[in-house]
Amino acid sequence: MSKVLTICDEIRSLASTIDEEQVKEVAGKITKAKRIFLAGQGRSGLMIKGFTMRLMHLGFEAYVVGETVTPSMAEGDLLIIGSGSGETGGLVTMANKAKNIKGQVCLITTNPLSTIGKLSDGVIEIKAQGKGQEAKEITIQPMGSLFEQTLLVLLDGIVLHLMEMTGQDNMSMYKRHANLE
C-alpha cells in the first residue's frame, strides 16, 4: 500500500475514536457564542485558521488570535484552541485570560487532562500521539502529523454539524466567500 493510503487509513482509524457527543457540545457552544476566537501554534494553528475561514463563511463573527484585525475578547465570547499537548505556554496564557474575562474555552487535543483541558468548558479528544512520543503502532508519521491531519478533518466535520444546525448550504456559504480575487 502506498504511504498516502496508509496515512488516509490512519486518519480514518483515529477519527472513528472521536466522541460525537464532545463534537456536538463544542458545536453547540459555537452557535451560542457572541463571537469566536481561535488559536493554535505551528501546524495546528494552520488548521485552526482554515476553520476560522469556514466559520466566517457560515456567518459567525470569528477571529484568529494574534491577527491585526482581531478585537479584544469579552464575556460571552468563545475561545477555541487546537493544541496536541494542551500545554503550549502562550496558549495556556490565552486560556487563562479568556476565563478571567468570563469567556468560554474549548480545546481540541490529545491531552484532555492538560492545563488547558482543565480550564476548558468543552474538550474534544483526538487520541493521537504527542510530538515527542513514539507511536509506531498508531502511525508511520513523525511528530504531531496525525493529530494535525485529524484536526483538519474534525474541524470540517464540525462545519457540517454547524451547517445543519443553522440551516445553511454550500450556496449560502459561498455568498460570503472572498470576491476580490
Backbone bond lengths (Angstrom), bond angles and torsions (degrees), N, CA, C in turn:
res aa  C-N    CA-C-N  psi(-1)  N-CA   C-N-CA  omega(-1)  CA-C   N-CA-C  phi
1 M - - - 1.453 - - 1.532 108.07 -
2 S 1.304 115.61 142.06 1.465 118.57 178.88 1.524 110.26 -69.03
3 K 1.304 115.27 156.53 1.469 120.28 178.95 1.527 111.16 -61.88
4 V 1.335 117.48 -34.72 1.465 120.44 178.45 1.529 110.08 -62.16
5 L 1.314 117.23 -44.89 1.465 119.62 178.81 1.522 111.36 -66.57
6 T 1.331 117.03 -35.64 1.459 120.11 176.13 1.528 110.25 -61.56
7 I 1.328 117.22 -44.02 1.462 121.06 178.07 1.534 110.33 -61.26
8 C 1.328 116.59 -44.15 1.474 119.91 178.50 1.526 110.92 -60.53
9 D 1.337 116.93 -41.00 1.469 120.51 177.26 1.523 111.23 -64.05
10 E 1.331 117.02 -38.34 1.460 120.61 178.62 1.530 110.55 -63.23
11 I 1.318 116.68 -44.73 1.467 120.82 179.64 1.525 109.87 -62.10
12 R 1.335 116.23 -45.66 1.474 120.24 -179.56 1.530 110.72 -61.05
13 S 1.314 116.50 -44.98 1.462 120.67 -179.30 1.528 110.91 -62.78
14 L 1.319 116.82 -45.84 1.460 120.68 -179.28 1.531 111.20 -67.59
15 A 1.326 117.16 -41.57 1.464 121.09 -179.76 1.533 111.08 -61.54
16 S 1.315 117.12 -30.34 1.473 119.99 -179.45 1.529 112.19 -68.66
17 T 1.335 117.45 -13.38 1.468 120.54 179.92 1.536 112.71 -94.74
18 I 1.322 117.73 -3.67 1.463 120.56 -178.14 1.528 109.70 -73.97
19 D 1.310 116.11 133.59 1.457 123.04 -177.97 1.532 109.71 -76.76
20 E 1.315 116.26 114.13 1.460 122.12 -177.47 1.526 112.53 -61.86
21 E 1.327 117.15 -30.78 1.474 120.36 177.91 1.526 110.51 -66.16
22 Q 1.329 117.30 -37.73 1.463 120.57 176.45 1.532 109.90 -63.04
23 V 1.324 116.39 -41.25 1.464 121.52 179.67 1.529 110.12 -63.35
24 K 1.319 117.14 -46.80 1.468 121.30 -179.63 1.528 111.25 -63.53
25 E 1.335 116.65 -37.21 1.465 120.32 179.28 1.531 110.55 -62.99
26 V 1.327 117.24 -45.76 1.461 120.42 179.79 1.526 110.20 -67.18
27 A 1.325 117.86 -41.57 1.468 120.40 177.57 1.529 110.51 -59.09
28 G 1.323 117.15 -40.57 1.458 120.87 177.84 1.523 112.09 -63.38
29 K 1.309 116.77 -39.65 1.469 120.49 178.52 1.529 110.66 -65.62
30 I 1.325 117.05 -35.13 1.465 120.70 177.73 1.527 109.82 -62.47
31 T 1.324 116.65 -45.34 1.473 119.47 -176.81 1.528 112.39 -67.89
32 K 1.330 117.54 -24.40 1.460 121.17 -178.11 1.525 113.45 -92.88
33 A 1.320 117.77 -14.38 1.465 120.96 -176.05 1.526 111.43 -72.90
34 K 1.323 116.30 145.79 1.465 120.32 173.23 1.519 109.29 -64.91
35 R 1.329 115.23 -52.28 1.466 122.02 177.42 1.521 108.28 -139.51
36 I 1.328 115.84 158.03 1.451 121.09 -178.08 1.524 108.76 -121.25
37 F 1.328 115.03 128.16 1.458 122.83 176.04 1.516 107.04 -112.87
38 L 1.333 116.33 138.68 1.456 119.76 -175.74 1.516 110.28 -129.74
39 A 1.345 115.41 142.77 1.453 119.72 -176.61 1.518 110.94 -147.90
40 G 1.305 114.28 148.84 1.455 123.25 174.01 1.514 107.07 -171.61
41 Q 1.303 116.32 160.93 1.465 120.78 178.73 1.528 109.53 -115.07
42 G 1.315 115.93 154.18 1.460 120.70 175.36 1.513 112.79 60.88
43 R 1.328 115.80 -139.65 1.468 120.84 -178.72 1.526 111.58 -65.53
44 S 1.323 117.95 -34.92 1.468 120.00 175.80 1.523 109.79 -61.08
45 G 1.321 116.50 -38.44 1.460 120.81 177.88 1.515 112.38 -62.92
46 L 1.330 117.12 -35.53 1.468 120.26 177.11 1.529 110.58 -64.20
47 M 1.323 117.23 -40.69 1.468 120.88 178.19 1.532 109.82 -64.69
48 I 1.317 116.65 -40.39 1.465 122.19 178.99 1.529 110.72 -62.90
49 K 1.330 117.26 -39.75 1.469 120.20 178.45 1.524 111.25 -62.12
50 G 1.324 117.38 -40.94 1.462 120.47 176.95 1.514 112.01 -62.26
51 F 1.329 116.72 -39.09 1.463 121.44 178.12 1.524 110.99 -66.60
52 T 1.326 116.50 -39.48 1.462 120.57 178.15 1.524 110.24 -58.80
53 M 1.324 116.18 -41.68 1.469 120.64 177.78 1.520 110.76 -59.82
54 R 1.322 116.65 -44.68 1.465 119.58 -179.64 1.524 111.38 -66.38
55 L 1.327 117.64 -36.24 1.468 119.24 176.22 1.519 110.18 -61.35
56 M 1.337 116.78 -40.49 1.467 120.95 176.15 1.528 109.68 -62.26
57 H 1.329 117.80 -42.47 1.466 120.99 178.37 1.530 111.20 -61.10
58 L 1.326 115.89 -28.98 1.462 120.92 177.87 1.528 112.59 -82.00
59 G 1.338 116.70 -5.47 1.453 120.37 177.91 1.521 114.87 94.53
60 F 1.321 117.45 6.34 1.453 120.82 176.69 1.525 109.52 -80.82
61 E 1.323 115.89 149.65 1.454 120.91 173.59 1.528 106.03 -85.47
62 A 1.326 116.44 102.81 1.460 122.15 -172.09 1.525 110.38 -129.72
63 Y 1.328 115.11 141.62 1.460 121.46 -175.82 1.529 111.18 -137.55
64 V 1.322 115.89 142.89 1.457 121.68 170.93 1.526 107.29 -86.80
65 V 1.323 116.86 124.25 1.462 121.10 178.79 1.530 108.70 -62.61
66 G 1.331 115.01 132.97 1.458 120.35 177.75 1.515 114.45 100.93
67 E 1.333 117.38 -13.78 1.464 120.03 176.95 1.528 109.05 -76.64
68 T 1.300 117.15 154.15 1.461 120.93 -175.08 1.524 113.71 -66.25
69 V 1.311 118.61 -23.18 1.472 121.29 -178.59 1.533 112.78 -97.30
70 T 1.321 117.65 8.42 1.461 121.34 -178.26 1.524 110.17 -82.19
71 P 1.343 117.53 122.17 1.472 120.28 179.56 1.528 111.10 -78.07
72 S 1.320 115.10 -179.66 1.459 119.83 176.08 1.527 109.65 -76.43
73 M 1.305 115.48 149.05 1.460 122.29 178.21 1.522 108.77 -82.56
74 A 1.338 116.48 150.90 1.462 121.39 -179.53 1.533 109.81 -140.02
75 E 1.305 114.48 171.59 1.459 120.75 176.16 1.528 109.50 -54.19
76 G 1.327 116.60 137.89 1.464 121.30 -179.55 1.513 113.46 92.18
77 D 1.334 116.84 -8.55 1.463 121.13 177.55 1.528 109.54 -89.25
78 L 1.312 115.75 165.40 1.462 123.05 -177.96 1.520 109.55 -124.80
79 L 1.318 116.39 133.24 1.461 123.24 172.36 1.519 108.12 -108.57
80 I 1.337 116.07 121.56 1.464 121.44 175.42 1.520 107.41 -108.32
81 I 1.327 115.88 126.56 1.453 122.29 -178.92 1.520 109.19 -117.30
82 G 1.325 116.24 132.27 1.457 122.31 170.00 1.508 107.63 -105.44
83 S 1.326 117.20 113.83 1.462 121.67 -178.55 1.512 109.47 -152.14
84 G 1.317 116.47 116.59 1.454 119.74 178.74 1.516 111.97 -55.28
85 S 1.317 116.58 -50.45 1.462 120.72 -176.39 1.518 113.40 -80.09
86 G 1.343 116.96 -30.68 1.455 120.19 -172.92 1.512 112.68 70.30
87 E 1.327 116.01 14.44 1.465 121.34 -176.13 1.525 113.27 -125.84
88 T 1.317 119.37 2.46 1.463 121.80 -178.89 1.527 109.15 -59.40
89 G 1.336 115.88 124.49 1.460 121.96 -170.93 1.513 115.07 -50.74
90 G 1.320 117.60 -52.33 1.462 120.92 -178.68 1.512 112.46 -63.55
91 L 1.326 117.31 -34.42 1.464 120.87 179.57 1.525 111.13 -73.77
92 V 1.344 116.96 -34.54 1.473 120.69 174.70 1.525 109.25 -62.42
93 T 1.335 116.27 -43.46 1.467 120.76 178.49 1.525 110.87 -60.27
94 M 1.344 117.02 -44.28 1.468 120.90 178.65 1.520 111.30 -60.76
95 A 1.326 116.38 -44.92 1.470 120.22 -178.99 1.526 110.46 -61.60
96 N 1.323 117.05 -43.18 1.466 120.55 177.42 1.520 111.57 -61.50
97 K 1.324 117.34 -44.44 1.463 121.17 178.70 1.525 110.78 -61.79
98 A 1.331 116.54 -44.08 1.468 120.68 179.86 1.527 110.79 -59.47
99 K 1.327 117.45 -42.79 1.463 120.97 179.30 1.523 110.91 -66.95
100 N 1.341 116.67 -38.42 1.465 120.71 -179.71 1.523 112.57 -63.99
101 I 1.344 117.82 -28.35 1.468 120.32 178.73 1.532 111.62 -98.69
102 K 1.326 115.08 16.22 1.467 122.95 175.27 1.526 113.40 67.14
103 G 1.339 114.58 31.21 1.455 119.48 170.03 1.512 109.27 -89.04
104 Q 1.325 115.91 167.15 1.458 120.39 174.51 1.523 108.84 -98.89
105 V 1.321 115.47 155.51 1.455 122.05 179.50 1.517 108.75 -129.26
106 C 1.338 116.09 133.75 1.457 121.57 171.03 1.528 107.84 -124.49
107 L 1.302 116.03 144.23 1.456 122.56 -176.92 1.520 110.22 -126.96
108 I 1.326 115.10 137.01 1.466 121.43 169.83 1.515 105.37 -114.54
109 T 1.341 117.44 122.85 1.456 121.24 -164.02 1.521 112.92 -158.73
110 T 1.314 115.76 167.56 1.464 121.42 167.61 1.523 110.55 -92.21
111 N 1.333 116.01 -8.77 1.460 121.56 -169.45 1.536 111.40 -131.09
112 P 1.333 117.57 78.68 1.468 119.85 -176.44 1.527 114.00 -63.97
113 L 1.335 118.47 -18.89 1.463 121.70 179.78 1.527 112.09 -93.27
114 S 1.310 116.60 12.66 1.461 122.17 -179.87 1.519 110.79 -70.13
115 T 1.320 115.65 174.86 1.463 121.00 177.03 1.524 110.88 -57.10
116 I 1.339 117.21 -48.33 1.476 119.92 179.51 1.525 110.03 -67.46
117 G 1.311 117.20 -38.41 1.465 120.37 178.33 1.513 112.30 -57.82
118 K 1.329 116.75 -40.91 1.469 121.22 179.94 1.529 111.82 -69.24
119 L 1.327 117.45 -24.54 1.464 121.72 178.27 1.527 112.45 -85.56
120 S 1.318 116.65 -12.57 1.463 121.54 -167.16 1.521 114.15 -84.31
121 D 1.332 113.61 149.52 1.458 122.46 175.27 1.523 111.47 -90.30
122 G 1.316 116.52 -13.82 1.453 123.04 177.68 1.514 109.05 -157.83
123 V 1.314 116.58 137.98 1.471 121.75 -179.57 1.517 108.64 -133.80
124 I 1.329 115.23 135.87 1.462 121.18 168.94 1.519 106.33 -114.04
125 E 1.321 115.57 122.96 1.458 119.98 -179.63 1.529 110.45 -95.87
126 I 1.323 115.00 130.03 1.467 122.82 169.43 1.519 105.45 -109.67
127 K 1.315 117.87 115.44 1.464 122.22 -170.16 1.533 112.89 -83.56
128 A 1.329 115.08 53.56 1.462 121.70 176.41 1.521 109.09 -96.96
129 Q 1.322 115.80 168.87 1.457 120.18 176.15 1.522 109.74 -77.98
130 G 1.316 115.69 155.15 1.454 120.68 174.83 1.513 110.82 -78.42
131 K 1.334 116.74 168.69 1.465 122.34 -176.94 1.514 113.95 -55.02
132 G 1.314 117.14 -41.09 1.458 120.61 -174.87 1.510 114.28 -93.84
133 Q 1.316 117.33 10.54 1.462 120.83 -177.73 1.523 110.65 -106.63
134 E 1.318 115.53 144.57 1.456 120.30 170.94 1.523 108.11 -87.99
135 A 1.312 116.27 135.53 1.469 119.93 -179.51 1.520 108.91 -148.59
136 K 1.292 116.52 56.14 1.462 121.12 -175.58 1.520 112.91 -61.84
137 E 1.348 116.63 -22.50 1.464 118.37 176.86 1.519 111.44 -76.23
138 I 1.358 117.63 -17.29 1.458 122.11 179.52 1.519 111.66 -98.58
139 T 1.343 116.85 -40.14 1.456 120.22 -172.25 1.521 112.80 -150.85
140 I 1.317 114.91 150.28 1.460 121.00 172.07 1.524 110.51 -89.32
141 Q 1.331 116.65 -6.40 1.461 122.20 -171.15 1.523 113.06 -88.68
142 P 1.319 115.48 156.05 1.459 119.65 179.95 1.522 112.66 -81.46
143 M 1.314 114.06 155.91 1.457 124.53 168.38 1.527 112.78 48.25
144 G 1.320 118.11 -128.74 1.463 121.68 -175.26 1.510 114.68 -97.13
145 S 1.326 118.02 17.63 1.473 120.38 -174.31 1.522 113.22 -55.50
146 L 1.320 117.37 -46.51 1.468 119.34 -177.13 1.532 110.99 -65.17
147 F 1.319 117.72 -39.33 1.471 120.00 175.46 1.521 110.08 -59.90
148 E 1.316 117.33 -49.21 1.466 121.95 -175.32 1.528 111.67 -63.38
149 Q 1.314 116.95 -41.45 1.461 120.47 178.85 1.524 110.97 -66.61
150 T 1.320 115.90 -43.45 1.457 120.13 179.87 1.525 110.07 -68.00
151 L 1.328 117.02 -34.26 1.469 121.19 175.25 1.523 110.40 -57.66
152 L 1.325 117.05 -46.25 1.467 120.81 179.90 1.531 110.85 -60.69
153 V 1.314 117.07 -46.21 1.466 120.89 -179.47 1.530 110.32 -65.40
154 L 1.330 116.83 -42.38 1.464 120.89 177.38 1.526 111.17 -59.61
155 L 1.323 117.28 -45.83 1.460 120.75 -179.41 1.527 111.03 -62.57
156 D 1.320 117.63 -38.20 1.465 119.91 175.17 1.526 111.14 -66.28
157 G 1.328 117.17 -32.72 1.462 120.45 174.19 1.520 111.73 -65.98
158 I 1.327 116.89 -38.27 1.469 120.58 176.53 1.522 109.58 -63.63
159 V 1.329 117.16 -38.17 1.470 120.45 176.54 1.525 109.80 -57.33
160 L 1.315 117.85 -43.36 1.471 120.62 179.16 1.529 110.93 -62.99
161 H 1.342 117.71 -41.48 1.474 120.79 175.16 1.526 110.10 -58.44
162 L 1.343 115.79 -46.55 1.465 120.17 -177.91 1.527 111.75 -65.52
163 M 1.325 117.21 -35.10 1.467 120.05 176.27 1.522 109.79 -60.43
164 E 1.330 116.61 -46.18 1.471 120.70 178.22 1.526 111.19 -62.85
165 M 1.330 116.46 -45.99 1.466 121.52 -176.02 1.524 112.22 -64.62
166 T 1.337 116.73 -30.85 1.462 120.33 -176.50 1.526 112.88 -105.07
167 G 1.333 117.39 2.65 1.460 121.44 177.44 1.525 113.61 67.76
168 Q 1.302 117.15 33.15 1.463 120.37 -178.48 1.522 111.15 -105.60
169 D 1.317 114.46 159.66 1.455 121.25 176.04 1.527 109.16 -133.14
170 N 1.302 115.58 -177.49 1.460 121.85 -178.07 1.527 112.08 -56.00
171 M 1.322 117.01 -41.71 1.471 120.03 -176.70 1.532 112.11 -70.10
172 S 1.335 117.47 -38.73 1.463 118.49 178.39 1.529 110.18 -66.57
173 M 1.315 117.04 -34.01 1.461 120.61 177.32 1.530 110.52 -71.86
174 Y 1.316 116.65 -39.51 1.471 120.50 -177.12 1.519 112.10 -61.66
175 K 1.320 117.11 -27.99 1.470 120.61 179.09 1.525 111.15 -62.72
176 R 1.335 117.46 -20.82 1.469 120.89 178.80 1.524 111.78 -99.78
177 H 1.310 117.62 3.08 1.463 121.64 -179.77 1.531 109.63 -70.25
178 A 1.318 117.55 148.34 1.465 121.80 178.68 1.522 110.38 -53.71
179 N 1.328 116.75 138.26 1.468 119.93 -178.98 1.536 112.72 -128.97
180 L 1.302 118.12 11.12 1.466 120.84 178.51 1.529 112.07 -101.12
181 E 1.311 116.45 16.02 1.471 120.63 -178.72 1.523 111.43 -72.74
